[in-house]
Amino acid sequence: LYERMMTQPTIALGIILLAWGVYFLLRHLMLEKSNDVRGKAYFLNFVWVGVTMGLSWSIFYHASYIIGVIFLLSVLFFVRSKKMMLGMILAISIILLLNMNWIVAQFFLPDT
């Protein structure tokens, strides 16, 4: 890991952002169980999860698989309400929006 951090610091930054996003997602899912989250803070947390995971994906492309698995497991095991599903869709939309430049480019660039 040390060698990877020294030669490719963007991968280390992507892993840190991914871990931060997972932390906020799990923290939010646990707060949802205790009904501690209300109002704008509810959706702002999902926006923050989307931004951190979206930046992680744009810096560290291999994170796309990890992010997909994390969201799939979260939806399967933790989503209990329509409000939470809307928050997950918001986070996924932000992730895709932040990475739209290279996702769309794959369809329009000629093969080399």
Biopython code that builds the backbone (N, CA, C, O; Angstrom):
import numpy as np
from Bio.PDB.StructureBuilder import StructureBuilder

atoms = [
    (1, "LEU", "N", (0.828, -1.185, 0.000)),
    (1, "LEU", "CA", (0.000, 0.000, 0.000)),
    (1, "LEU", "C", (0.877, 1.256, 0.000)),
    (1, "LEU", "O", (0.553, 2.243, -0.660)),
    (2, "TYR", "N", (1.990, 1.215, 0.743)),
    (2, "TYR", "CA", (2.857, 2.381, 0.801)),
    (2, "TYR", "C", (3.429, 2.699, -0.573)),
    (2, "TYR", "O", (3.483, 3.865, -0.965)),
    (3, "GLU", "N", (3.859, 1.673, -1.311)),
    (3, "GLU", "CA", (4.419, 1.888, -2.639)),
    (3, "GLU", "C", (3.371, 2.490, -3.567)),
    (3, "GLU", "O", (3.681, 3.372, -4.368)),
    (4, "ARG", "N", (2.145, 2.022, -3.463)),
    (4, "ARG", "CA", (1.056, 2.536, -4.296)),
    (4, "ARG", "C", (0.772, 3.994, -3.952)),
    (4, "ARG", "O", (0.499, 4.796, -4.845)),
    (5, "MET", "N", (0.833, 4.346, -2.669)),
    (5, "MET", "CA", (0.572, 5.720, -2.261)),
    (5, "MET", "C", (1.664, 6.667, -2.733)),
    (5, "MET", "O", (1.388, 7.829, -3.032)),
    (6, "MET", "N", (2.901, 6.185, -2.804)),
    (6, "MET", "CA", (4.000, 7.052, -3.225)),
    (6, "MET", "C", (4.040, 7.234, -4.737)),
    (6, "MET", "O", (4.350, 8.322, -5.220)),
    (7, "THR", "N", (3.730, 6.181, -5.485)),
    (7, "THR", "CA", (3.822, 6.284, -6.947)),
    (7, "THR", "C", (2.532, 6.786, -7.580)),
    (7, "THR", "O", (2.568, 7.423, -8.633)),
    (8, "GLN", "N", (1.386, 6.506, -6.950)),
    (8, "GLN", "CA", (0.104, 6.944, -7.488)),
    (8, "GLN", "C", (-0.746, 7.536, -6.355)),
    (8, "GLN", "O", (-1.645, 6.870, -5.842)),
    (9, "PRO", "N", (-0.466, 8.773, -5.971)),
    (9, "PRO", "CA", (-1.183, 9.356, -4.832)),
    (9, "PRO", "C", (-2.673, 9.562, -5.094)),
    (9, "PRO", "O", (-3.449, 9.661, -4.144)),
    (10, "THR", "N", (-3.090, 9.630, -6.361)),
    (10, "THR", "CA", (-4.512, 9.809, -6.634)),
    (10, "THR", "C", (-5.323, 8.584, -6.228)),
    (10, "THR", "O", (-6.488, 8.706, -5.848)),
    (11, "ILE", "N", (-4.713, 7.406, -6.309)),
    (11, "ILE", "CA", (-5.426, 6.197, -5.877)),
    (11, "ILE", "C", (-5.656, 6.244, -4.376)),
    (11, "ILE", "O", (-6.733, 5.886, -3.899)),
    (12, "ALA", "N", (-4.659, 6.681, -3.633)),
    (12, "ALA", "CA", (-4.832, 6.806, -2.184)),
    (12, "ALA", "C", (-5.910, 7.837, -1.856)),
    (12, "ALA", "O", (-6.722, 7.621, -0.957)),
    (13, "LEU", "N", (-5.920, 8.955, -2.580)),
    (13, "LEU", "CA", (-6.957, 9.969, -2.363)),
    (13, "LEU", "C", (-8.340, 9.421, -2.702)),
    (13, "LEU", "O", (-9.306, 9.691, -1.989)),
    (14, "GLY", "N", (-8.441, 8.651, -3.789)),
    (14, "GLY", "CA", (-9.716, 8.039, -4.159)),
    (14, "GLY", "C", (-10.204, 7.058, -3.110)),
    (14, "GLY", "O", (-11.400, 7.006, -2.821)),
    (15, "ILE", "N", (-9.306, 6.288, -2.541)),
    (15, "ILE", "CA", (-9.683, 5.336, -1.489)),
    (15, "ILE", "C", (-10.133, 6.070, -0.235)),
    (15, "ILE", "O", (-11.086, 5.651, 0.422)),
    (16, "ILE", "N", (-9.459, 7.156, 0.099)),
    (16, "ILE", "CA", (-9.851, 7.946, 1.264)),
    (16, "ILE", "C", (-11.249, 8.545, 1.064)),
    (16, "ILE", "O", (-12.083, 8.492, 1.968)),
    (17, "LEU", "N", (-11.501, 9.111, -0.118)),
    (17, "LEU", "CA", (-12.828, 9.680, -0.396)),
    (17, "LEU", "C", (-13.906, 8.596, -0.395)),
    (17, "LEU", "O", (-15.021, 8.828, 0.073)),
    (18, "LEU", "N", (-13.576, 7.419, -0.915)),
    (18, "LEU", "CA", (-14.534, 6.321, -0.909)),
    (18, "LEU", "C", (-14.850, 5.897, 0.521)),
    (18, "LEU", "O", (-16.013, 5.689, 0.866)),
    (19, "ALA", "N", (-13.829, 5.770, 1.344)),
    (19, "ALA", "CA", (-14.054, 5.399, 2.747)),
    (19, "ALA", "C", (-14.882, 6.458, 3.467)),
    (19, "ALA", "O", (-15.746, 6.128, 4.280)),
    (20, "TRP", "N", (-14.623, 7.711, 3.174)),
    (20, "TRP", "CA", (-15.383, 8.801, 3.788)),
    (20, "TRP", "C", (-16.854, 8.735, 3.372)),
    (20, "TRP", "O", (-17.749, 8.921, 4.196)),
    (21, "GLY", "N", (-17.095, 8.468, 2.084)),
    (21, "GLY", "CA", (-18.459, 8.339, 1.601)),
    (21, "GLY", "C", (-19.189, 7.162, 2.228)),
    (21, "GLY", "O", (-20.362, 7.269, 2.585)),
    (22, "VAL", "N", (-18.486, 6.030, 2.361)),
    (22, "VAL", "CA", (-19.097, 4.852, 2.999)),
    (22, "VAL", "C", (-19.400, 5.144, 4.461)),
    (22, "VAL", "O", (-20.440, 4.730, 4.974)),
    (23, "TYR", "N", (-18.504, 5.852, 5.132)),
    (23, "TYR", "CA", (-18.736, 6.213, 6.531)),
    (23, "TYR", "C", (-20.013, 7.044, 6.676)),
    (23, "TYR", "O", (-20.851, 6.759, 7.532)),
    (24, "PHE", "N", (-20.157, 8.076, 5.834)),
    (24, "PHE", "CA", (-21.341, 8.925, 5.924)),
    (24, "PHE", "C", (-22.611, 8.176, 5.539)),
    (24, "PHE", "O", (-23.671, 8.418, 6.115)),
    (25, "LEU", "N", (-22.512, 7.263, 4.566)),
    (25, "LEU", "CA", (-23.682, 6.474, 4.188)),
    (25, "LEU", "C", (-24.111, 5.564, 5.332)),
    (25, "LEU", "O", (-25.292, 5.515, 5.678)),
    (26, "LEU", "N", (-23.165, 4.846, 5.916)),
    (26, "LEU", "CA", (-23.510, 3.950, 7.025)),
    (26, "LEU", "C", (-23.979, 4.723, 8.249)),
    (26, "LEU", "O", (-24.901, 4.296, 8.943)),
    (27, "ARG", "N", (-23.349, 5.851, 8.511)),
    (27, "ARG", "CA", (-23.773, 6.689, 9.633)),
    (27, "ARG", "C", (-25.213, 7.152, 9.431)),
    (27, "ARG", "O", (-26.012, 7.158, 10.367)),
    (28, "HIS", "N", (-25.529, 7.533, 8.216)),
    (28, "HIS", "CA", (-26.883, 7.985, 7.916)),
    (28, "HIS", "C", (-27.886, 6.837, 8.019)),
    (28, "HIS", "O", (-28.999, 7.023, 8.512)),
    (29, "LEU", "N", (-27.494, 5.663, 7.559)),
    (29, "LEU", "CA", (-28.395, 4.520, 7.645)),
    (29, "LEU", "C", (-28.661, 4.140, 9.098)),
    (29, "LEU", "O", (-29.770, 3.726, 9.435)),
    (30, "MET", "N", (-27.663, 4.277, 9.953)),
    (30, "MET", "CA", (-27.866, 3.981, 11.370)),
    (30, "MET", "C", (-28.725, 5.061, 12.044)),
    (30, "MET", "O", (-29.545, 4.750, 12.908)),
    (31, "LEU", "N", (-28.537, 6.328, 11.650)),
    (31, "LEU", "CA", (-29.375, 7.395, 12.197)),
    (31, "LEU", "C", (-30.820, 7.250, 11.738)),
    (31, "LEU", "O", (-31.746, 7.615, 12.462)),
    (32, "GLU", "N", (-31.006, 6.725, 10.553)),
    (32, "GLU", "CA", (-32.358, 6.526, 10.035)),
    (32, "GLU", "C", (-33.115, 5.538, 10.915)),
    (32, "GLU", "O", (-34.315, 5.693, 11.140)),
    (33, "LYS", "N", (-32.418, 4.530, 11.407)),
    (33, "LYS", "CA", (-33.073, 3.550, 12.276)),
    (33, "LYS", "C", (-33.542, 4.180, 13.582)),
    (33, "LYS", "O", (-34.567, 3.782, 14.136)),
    (34, "SER", "N", (-32.792, 5.162, 14.071)),
    (34, "SER", "CA", (-33.174, 5.797, 15.332)),
    (34, "SER", "C", (-34.050, 7.037, 15.121)),
    (34, "SER", "O", (-34.413, 7.710, 16.085)),
    (35, "ASN", "N", (-34.386, 7.338, 13.875)),
    (35, "ASN", "CA", (-35.227, 8.485, 13.523)),
    (35, "ASN", "C", (-34.653, 9.811, 14.024)),
    (35, "ASN", "O", (-35.391, 10.684, 14.480)),
    (36, "ASP", "N", (-33.328, 9.951, 13.932)),
    (36, "ASP", "CA", (-32.663, 11.165, 14.374)),
    (36, "ASP", "C", (-32.535, 12.225, 13.282)),
    (36, "ASP", "O", (-32.251, 13.385, 13.580)),
    (37, "VAL", "N", (-32.740, 11.844, 12.035)),
    (37, "VAL", "CA", (-32.494, 12.761, 10.932)),
    (37, "VAL", "C", (-33.812, 13.363, 10.463)),
    (37, "VAL", "O", (-34.781, 12.649, 10.204)),
    (38, "ARG", "N", (-33.830, 14.703, 10.360)),
    (38, "ARG", "CA", (-35.045, 15.396, 9.937)),
    (38, "ARG", "C", (-34.701, 16.525, 8.971)),
    (38, "ARG", "O", (-33.582, 17.038, 8.973)),
    (39, "GLY", "N", (-35.653, 16.897, 8.164)),
    (39, "GLY", "CA", (-35.542, 18.093, 7.335)),
    (39, "GLY", "C", (-34.492, 18.023, 6.256)),
    (39, "GLY", "O", (-34.264, 16.979, 5.644)),
    (40, "LYS", "N", (-33.839, 19.194, 6.030)),
    (40, "LYS", "CA", (-32.855, 19.303, 4.971)),
    (40, "LYS", "C", (-31.621, 18.459, 5.242)),
    (40, "LYS", "O", (-30.968, 17.997, 4.306)),
    (41, "ALA", "N", (-31.296, 18.255, 6.505)),
    (41, "ALA", "CA", (-30.108, 17.474, 6.843)),
    (41, "ALA", "C", (-30.204, 16.059, 6.293)),
    (41, "ALA", "O", (-29.185, 15.435, 5.997)),
    (42, "TYR", "N", (-31.412, 15.555, 6.155)),
    (42, "TYR", "CA", (-31.613, 14.205, 5.638)),
    (42, "TYR", "C", (-31.066, 14.080, 4.223)),
    (42, "TYR", "O", (-30.297, 13.165, 3.927)),
    (43, "PHE", "N", (-31.461, 15.000, 3.351)),
    (43, "PHE", "CA", (-31.022, 14.913, 1.961)),
    (43, "PHE", "C", (-29.626, 15.498, 1.759)),
    (43, "PHE", "O", (-28.934, 15.100, 0.821)),
    (44, "LEU", "N", (-29.194, 16.424, 2.605)),
    (44, "LEU", "CA", (-27.834, 16.953, 2.486)),
    (44, "LEU", "C", (-26.796, 15.873, 2.765)),
    (44, "LEU", "O", (-25.712, 15.888, 2.183)),
    (45, "ASN", "N", (-27.118, 14.946, 3.642)),
    (45, "ASN", "CA", (-26.203, 13.846, 3.893)),
    (45, "ASN", "C", (-26.062, 12.977, 2.642)),
    (45, "ASN", "O", (-24.959, 12.540, 2.316)),
    (46, "PHE", "N", (-27.161, 12.726, 1.945)),
    (46, "PHE", "CA", (-27.080, 11.948, 0.709)),
    (46, "PHE", "C", (-26.328, 12.715, -0.372)),
    (46, "PHE", "O", (-25.621, 12.112, -1.179)),
    (47, "VAL", "N", (-26.474, 14.043, -0.396)),
    (47, "VAL", "CA", (-25.703, 14.853, -1.346)),
    (47, "VAL", "C", (-24.214, 14.710, -1.039)),
    (47, "VAL", "O", (-23.403, 14.555, -1.952)),
    (48, "TRP", "N", (-23.855, 14.761, 0.233)),
    (48, "TRP", "CA", (-22.453, 14.620, 0.605)),
    (48, "TRP", "C", (-21.913, 13.238, 0.249)),
    (48, "TRP", "O", (-20.777, 13.120, -0.210)),
    (49, "VAL", "N", (-22.710, 12.194, 0.453)),
    (49, "VAL", "CA", (-22.306, 10.843, 0.056)),
    (49, "VAL", "C", (-22.085, 10.794, -1.454)),
    (49, "VAL", "O", (-21.100, 10.218, -1.916)),
    (50, "GLY", "N", (-22.986, 11.387, -2.218)),
    (50, "GLY", "CA", (-22.841, 11.404, -3.669)),
    (50, "GLY", "C", (-21.608, 12.152, -4.130)),
    (50, "GLY", "O", (-20.920, 11.709, -5.051)),
    (51, "VAL", "N", (-21.319, 13.281, -3.501)),
    (51, "VAL", "CA", (-20.146, 14.074, -3.887)),
    (51, "VAL", "C", (-18.856, 13.326, -3.562)),
    (51, "VAL", "O", (-17.965, 13.249, -4.408)),
    (52, "THR", "N", (-18.736, 12.775, -2.358)),
    (52, "THR", "CA", (-17.492, 12.082, -1.998)),
    (52, "THR", "C", (-17.285, 10.826, -2.836)),
    (52, "THR", "O", (-16.172, 10.562, -3.292)),
    (53, "MET", "N", (-18.343, 10.050, -3.043)),
    (53, "MET", "CA", (-18.193, 8.843, -3.861)),
    (53, "MET", "C", (-18.020, 9.180, -5.332)),
    (53, "MET", "O", (-17.309, 8.472, -6.046)),
    (54, "GLY", "N", (-18.657, 10.249, -5.799)),
    (54, "GLY", "CA", (-18.479, 10.673, -7.178)),
    (54, "GLY", "C", (-17.062, 11.147, -7.456)),
    (54, "GLY", "O", (-16.488, 10.820, -8.494)),
    (55, "LEU", "N", (-16.501, 11.909, -6.538)),
    (55, "LEU", "CA", (-15.104, 12.334, -6.699)),
    (55, "LEU", "C", (-14.158, 11.146, -6.588)),
    (55, "LEU", "O", (-13.146, 11.087, -7.286)),
    (56, "SER", "N", (-14.481, 10.215, -5.725)),
    (56, "SER", "CA", (-13.668, 9.011, -5.612)),
    (56, "SER", "C", (-13.651, 8.248, -6.930)),
    (56, "SER", "O", (-12.603, 7.775, -7.370)),
    (57, "TRP", "N", (-14.813, 8.132, -7.552)),
    (57, "TRP", "CA", (-14.908, 7.418, -8.822)),
    (57, "TRP", "C", (-14.163, 8.162, -9.923)),
    (57, "TRP", "O", (-13.539, 7.529, -10.775)),
    (58, "SER", "N", (-14.214, 9.484, -9.923)),
    (58, "SER", "CA", (-13.527, 10.233, -10.971)),
    (58, "SER", "C", (-12.009, 10.208, -10.789)),
    (58, "SER", "O", (-11.270, 10.355, -11.763)),
    (59, "ILE", "N", (-11.541, 10.026, -9.569)),
    (59, "ILE", "CA", (-10.104, 9.953, -9.309)),
    (59, "ILE", "C", (-9.591, 8.526, -9.454)),
    (59, "ILE", "O", (-8.492, 8.302, -9.961)),
    (60, "PHE", "N", (-10.376, 7.582, -9.014)),
    (60, "PHE", "CA", (-9.965, 6.184, -8.900)),
    (60, "PHE", "C", (-11.038, 5.335, -9.585)),
    (60, "PHE", "O", (-12.029, 4.963, -8.957)),
    (61, "TYR", "N", (-10.840, 5.028, -10.874)),
    (61, "TYR", "CA", (-11.886, 4.411, -11.693)),
    (61, "TYR", "C", (-12.332, 3.042, -11.205)),
    (61, "TYR", "O", (-13.468, 2.638, -11.454)),
    (62, "HIS", "N", (-11.459, 2.327, -10.517)),
    (62, "HIS", "CA", (-11.836, 0.998, -10.028)),
    (62, "HIS", "C", (-12.888, 1.080, -8.930)),
    (62, "HIS", "O", (-13.498, 0.068, -8.585)),
    (63, "ALA", "N", (-13.104, 2.249, -8.384)),
    (63, "ALA", "CA", (-14.100, 2.423, -7.322)),
    (63, "ALA", "C", (-15.520, 2.241, -7.839)),
    (63, "ALA", "O", (-16.445, 2.075, -7.044)),
    (64, "SER", "N", (-15.712, 2.266, -9.150)),
    (64, "SER", "CA", (-17.066, 2.129, -9.693)),
    (64, "SER", "C", (-17.696, 0.804, -9.280)),
    (64, "SER", "O", (-18.875, 0.762, -8.928)),
    (65, "TYR", "N", (-16.931, -0.262, -9.319)),
    (65, "TYR", "CA", (-17.451, -1.569, -8.903)),
    (65, "TYR", "C", (-17.775, -1.571, -7.414)),
    (65, "TYR", "O", (-18.826, -2.066, -7.005)),
    (66, "ILE", "N", (-16.882, -1.024, -6.611)),
    (66, "ILE", "CA", (-17.075, -0.997, -5.158)),
    (66, "ILE", "C", (-18.306, -0.154, -4.806)),
    (66, "ILE", "O", (-19.105, -0.546, -3.955)),
    (67, "ILE", "N", (-18.457, 0.994, -5.455)),
    (67, "ILE", "CA", (-19.606, 1.863, -5.207)),
    (67, "ILE", "C", (-20.900, 1.158, -5.587)),
    (67, "ILE", "O", (-21.895, 1.254, -4.868)),
    (68, "GLY", "N", (-20.891, 0.454, -6.706)),
    (68, "GLY", "CA", (-22.078, -0.289, -7.122)),
    (68, "GLY", "C", (-22.481, -1.347, -6.115)),
    (68, "GLY", "O", (-23.662, -1.492, -5.800)),
    (69, "VAL", "N", (-21.511, -2.083, -5.610)),
    (69, "VAL", "CA", (-21.795, -3.126, -4.611)),
    (69, "VAL", "C", (-22.305, -2.504, -3.312)),
    (69, "VAL", "O", (-23.244, -3.018, -2.705)),
    (70, "ILE", "N", (-21.696, -1.408, -2.888)),
    (70, "ILE", "CA", (-22.116, -0.741, -1.649)),
    (70, "ILE", "C", (-23.557, -0.266, -1.757)),
    (70, "ILE", "O", (-24.347, -0.482, -0.837)),
    (71, "PHE", "N", (-23.914, 0.379, -2.868)),
    (71, "PHE", "CA", (-25.285, 0.863, -3.019)),
    (71, "PHE", "C", (-26.271, -0.283, -3.172)),
    (71, "PHE", "O", (-27.386, -0.201, -2.657)),
    (72, "LEU", "N", (-25.891, -1.345, -3.865)),
    (72, "LEU", "CA", (-26.786, -2.491, -4.005)),
    (72, "LEU", "C", (-27.066, -3.129, -2.648)),
    (72, "LEU", "O", (-28.217, -3.430, -2.329)),
    (73, "LEU", "N", (-26.029, -3.337, -1.852)),
    (73, "LEU", "CA", (-26.225, -3.911, -0.515)),
    (73, "LEU", "C", (-27.019, -2.979, 0.387)),
    (73, "LEU", "O", (-27.840, -3.431, 1.186)),
    (74, "SER", "N", (-26.775, -1.680, 0.262)),
    (74, "SER", "CA", (-27.521, -0.717, 1.081)),
    (74, "SER", "C", (-29.001, -0.741, 0.737)),
    (74, "SER", "O", (-29.853, -0.698, 1.625)),
    (75, "VAL", "N", (-29.306, -0.810, -0.557)),
    (75, "VAL", "CA", (-30.711, -0.848, -0.965)),
    (75, "VAL", "C", (-31.363, -2.155, -0.514)),
    (75, "VAL", "O", (-32.501, -2.153, -0.045)),
    (76, "LEU", "N", (-30.652, -3.253, -0.652)),
    (76, "LEU", "CA", (-31.236, -4.544, -0.281)),
    (76, "LEU", "C", (-31.473, -4.693, 1.219)),
    (76, "LEU", "O", (-32.487, -5.257, 1.632)),
    (77, "PHE", "N", (-30.553, -4.194, 2.034)),
    (77, "PHE", "CA", (-30.629, -4.465, 3.466)),
    (77, "PHE", "C", (-31.089, -3.306, 4.341)),
    (77, "PHE", "O", (-31.545, -3.532, 5.461)),
    (78, "PHE", "N", (-30.979, -2.060, 3.854)),
    (78, "PHE", "CA", (-31.241, -0.940, 4.742)),
    (78, "PHE", "C", (-32.409, -0.048, 4.339)),
    (78, "PHE", "O", (-32.994, 0.612, 5.198)),
    (79, "VAL", "N", (-32.759, -0.011, 3.068)),
    (79, "VAL", "CA", (-33.811, 0.908, 2.630)),
    (79, "VAL", "C", (-35.158, 0.399, 3.120)),
    (79, "VAL", "O", (-35.596, -0.693, 2.759)),
    (80, "ARG", "N", (-35.801, 1.206, 3.943)),
    (80, "ARG", "CA", (-37.074, 0.824, 4.539)),
    (80, "ARG", "C", (-38.218, 1.763, 4.155)),
    (80, "ARG", "O", (-39.386, 1.442, 4.374)),
    (81, "SER", "N", (-37.884, 2.921, 3.585)),
    (81, "SER", "CA", (-38.931, 3.893, 3.291)),
    (81, "SER", "C", (-38.710, 4.515, 1.915)),
    (81, "SER", "O", (-37.633, 4.426, 1.327)),
    (82, "LYS", "N", (-39.761, 5.141, 1.434)),
    (82, "LYS", "CA", (-39.700, 5.833, 0.147)),
    (82, "LYS", "C", (-38.735, 7.018, 0.225)),
    (82, "LYS", "O", (-38.033, 7.316, -0.741)),
    (83, "LYS", "N", (-38.705, 7.682, 1.366)),
    (83, "LYS", "CA", (-37.820, 8.825, 1.571)),
    (83, "LYS", "C", (-36.356, 8.407, 1.466)),
    (83, "LYS", "O", (-35.543, 9.120, 0.878)),
    (84, "MET", "N", (-36.027, 7.256, 2.034)),
    (84, "MET", "CA", (-34.649, 6.780, 1.962)),
    (84, "MET", "C", (-34.294, 6.367, 0.534)),
    (84, "MET", "O", (-33.167, 6.588, 0.091)),
    (85, "MET", "N", (-35.226, 5.781, -0.178)),
    (85, "MET", "CA", (-34.968, 5.402, -1.571)),
    (85, "MET", "C", (-34.732, 6.645, -2.421)),
    (85, "MET", "O", (-33.875, 6.632, -3.304)),
    (86, "LEU", "N", (-35.477, 7.717, -2.168)),
    (86, "LEU", "CA", (-35.249, 8.971, -2.886)),
    (86, "LEU", "C", (-33.856, 9.531, -2.585)),
    (86, "LEU", "O", (-33.195, 10.068, -3.474)),
    (87, "GLY", "N", (-33.420, 9.404, -1.346)),
    (87, "GLY", "CA", (-32.077, 9.841, -0.987)),
    (87, "GLY", "C", (-31.006, 9.028, -1.690)),
    (87, "GLY", "O", (-29.998, 9.582, -2.129)),
    (88, "MET", "N", (-31.208, 7.722, -1.803)),
    (88, "MET", "CA", (-30.245, 6.872, -2.506)),
    (88, "MET", "C", (-30.212, 7.225, -3.994)),
    (88, "MET", "O", (-29.141, 7.264, -4.599)),
    (89, "ILE", "N", (-31.380, 7.481, -4.582)),
    (89, "ILE", "CA", (-31.430, 7.877, -5.996)),
    (89, "ILE", "C", (-30.734, 9.220, -6.188)),
    (89, "ILE", "O", (-30.057, 9.427, -7.195)),
    (90, "LEU", "N", (-30.891, 10.127, -5.241)),
    (90, "LEU", "CA", (-30.209, 11.424, -5.299)),
    (90, "LEU", "C", (-28.691, 11.229, -5.272)),
    (90, "LEU", "O", (-27.979, 11.845, -6.064)),
    (91, "ALA", "N", (-28.194, 10.389, -4.380)),
    (91, "ALA", "CA", (-26.756, 10.145, -4.287)),
    (91, "ALA", "C", (-26.225, 9.505, -5.569)),
    (91, "ALA", "O", (-25.170, 9.900, -6.065)),
    (92, "ILE", "N", (-26.941, 8.529, -6.104)),
    (92, "ILE", "CA", (-26.505, 7.879, -7.344)),
    (92, "ILE", "C", (-26.523, 8.868, -8.500)),
    (92, "ILE", "O", (-25.634, 8.836, -9.351)),
    (93, "SER", "N", (-27.513, 9.739, -8.546)),
    (93, "SER", "CA", (-27.590, 10.753, -9.604)),
    (93, "SER", "C", (-26.401, 11.704, -9.536)),
    (93, "SER", "O", (-25.846, 12.077, -10.570)),
    (94, "ILE", "N", (-26.012, 12.094, -8.347)),
    (94, "ILE", "CA", (-24.863, 12.994, -8.190)),
    (94, "ILE", "C", (-23.582, 12.291, -8.617)),
    (94, "ILE", "O", (-22.727, 12.890, -9.268)),
    (95, "ILE", "N", (-23.451, 11.023, -8.250)),
    (95, "ILE", "CA", (-22.264, 10.256, -8.655)),
    (95, "ILE", "C", (-22.178, 10.190, -10.173)),
    (95, "ILE", "O", (-21.114, 10.430, -10.746)),
    (96, "LEU", "N", (-23.281, 9.871, -10.824)),
    (96, "LEU", "CA", (-23.275, 9.783, -12.290)),
    (96, "LEU", "C", (-23.063, 11.145, -12.934)),
    (96, "LEU", "O", (-22.391, 11.241, -13.962)),
    (97, "LEU", "N", (-23.618, 12.191, -12.354)),
    (97, "LEU", "CA", (-23.446, 13.531, -12.899)),
    (97, "LEU", "C", (-21.984, 13.974, -12.827)),
    (97, "LEU", "O", (-21.477, 14.580, -13.770)),
    (98, "LEU", "N", (-21.312, 13.681, -11.734)),
    (98, "LEU", "CA", (-19.909, 14.063, -11.597)),
    (98, "LEU", "C", (-18.992, 13.290, -12.549)),
    (98, "LEU", "O", (-17.897, 13.753, -12.871)),
    (99, "ASN", "N", (-19.435, 12.124, -12.995)),
    (99, "ASN", "CA", (-18.609, 11.295, -13.867)),
    (99, "ASN", "C", (-19.159, 11.188, -15.281)),
    (99, "ASN", "O", (-18.716, 10.342, -16.058)),
    (100, "MET", "N", (-20.112, 12.031, -15.617)),
    (100, "MET", "CA", (-20.754, 11.962, -16.926)),
    (100, "MET", "C", (-19.770, 12.237, -18.066)),
    (100, "MET", "O", (-19.937, 11.702, -19.162)),
    (101, "ASN", "N", (-18.752, 13.059, -17.828)),
    (101, "ASN", "CA", (-17.830, 13.422, -18.896)),
    (101, "ASN", "C", (-17.129, 12.211, -19.495)),
    (101, "ASN", "O", (-17.009, 12.124, -20.718)),
    (102, "TRP", "N", (-16.667, 11.286, -18.683)),
    (102, "TRP", "CA", (-15.973, 10.143, -19.269)),
    (102, "TRP", "C", (-16.899, 8.963, -19.531)),
    (102, "TRP", "O", (-16.547, 8.067, -20.299)),
    (103, "ILE", "N", (-18.073, 8.942, -18.912)),
    (103, "ILE", "CA", (-19.033, 7.882, -19.228)),
    (103, "ILE", "C", (-19.594, 8.101, -20.636)),
    (103, "ILE", "O", (-19.658, 7.163, -21.431)),
    (104, "VAL", "N", (-19.998, 9.335, -20.945)),
    (104, "VAL", "CA", (-20.560, 9.651, -22.256)),
    (104, "VAL", "C", (-19.478, 9.607, -23.328)),
    (104, "VAL", "O", (-19.755, 9.225, -24.465)),
    (105, "ALA", "N", (-18.264, 9.987, -22.989)),
    (105, "ALA", "CA", (-17.177, 10.001, -23.968)),
    (105, "ALA", "C", (-16.903, 8.607, -24.524)),
    (105, "ALA", "O", (-16.462, 8.481, -25.666)),
    (106, "GLN", "N", (-17.152, 7.578, -23.755)),
    (106, "GLN", "CA", (-16.931, 6.210, -24.234)),
    (106, "GLN", "C", (-17.840, 5.865, -25.410)),
    (106, "GLN", "O", (-17.494, 5.016, -26.231)),
    (107, "PHE", "N", (-18.988, 6.509, -25.495)),
    (107, "PHE", "CA", (-19.922, 6.223, -26.579)),
    (107, "PHE", "C", (-19.620, 7.023, -27.840)),
    (107, "PHE", "O", (-20.007, 6.610, -28.933)),
    (108, "PHE", "N", (-18.941, 8.155, -27.713)),
    (108, "PHE", "CA", (-18.753, 9.034, -28.853)),
    (108, "PHE", "C", (-17.328, 9.073, -29.391)),
    (108, "PHE", "O", (-17.119, 9.534, -30.513)),
    (109, "LEU", "N", (-16.348, 8.610, -28.636)),
    (109, "LEU", "CA", (-14.982, 8.622, -29.125)),
    (109, "LEU", "C", (-14.749, 7.429, -30.048)),
    (109, "LEU", "O", (-15.256, 6.339, -29.786)),
    (110, "PRO", "N", (-13.997, 7.622, -31.115)),
    (110, "PRO", "CA", (-13.718, 6.483, -32.009)),
    (110, "PRO", "C", (-12.772, 5.501, -31.318)),
    (110, "PRO", "O", (-11.944, 5.884, -30.491)),
    (111, "ASP", "N", (-12.916, 4.243, -31.676)),
    (111, "ASP", "CA", (-12.020, 3.219, -31.119)),
    (111, "ASP", "C", (-10.635, 3.375, -31.714)),
    (111, "ASP", "O", (-10.488, 3.591, -32.917)),
    (112, "THR", "N", (-9.631, 3.266, -30.877)),
    (112, "THR", "CA", (-8.254, 3.400, -31.365)),
    (112, "THR", "C", (-7.512, 2.102, -31.249)),
    (112, "THR", "O", (-6.339, 2.028, -31.612)),
]
sb = StructureBuilder()
sb.init_structure("model")
sb.init_model(0)
sb.init_chain("A")
sb.init_seg("    ")
for serial, (resi, resn, name, xyz) in enumerate(atoms, 1):
    if name == "N":
        sb.init_residue(resn, " ", resi, " ")
    sb.init_atom(name, np.array(xyz, "f"), 0.0, 1.0, " ", f" {name:<3s}", serial, name[0])
structure = sb.get_structure()
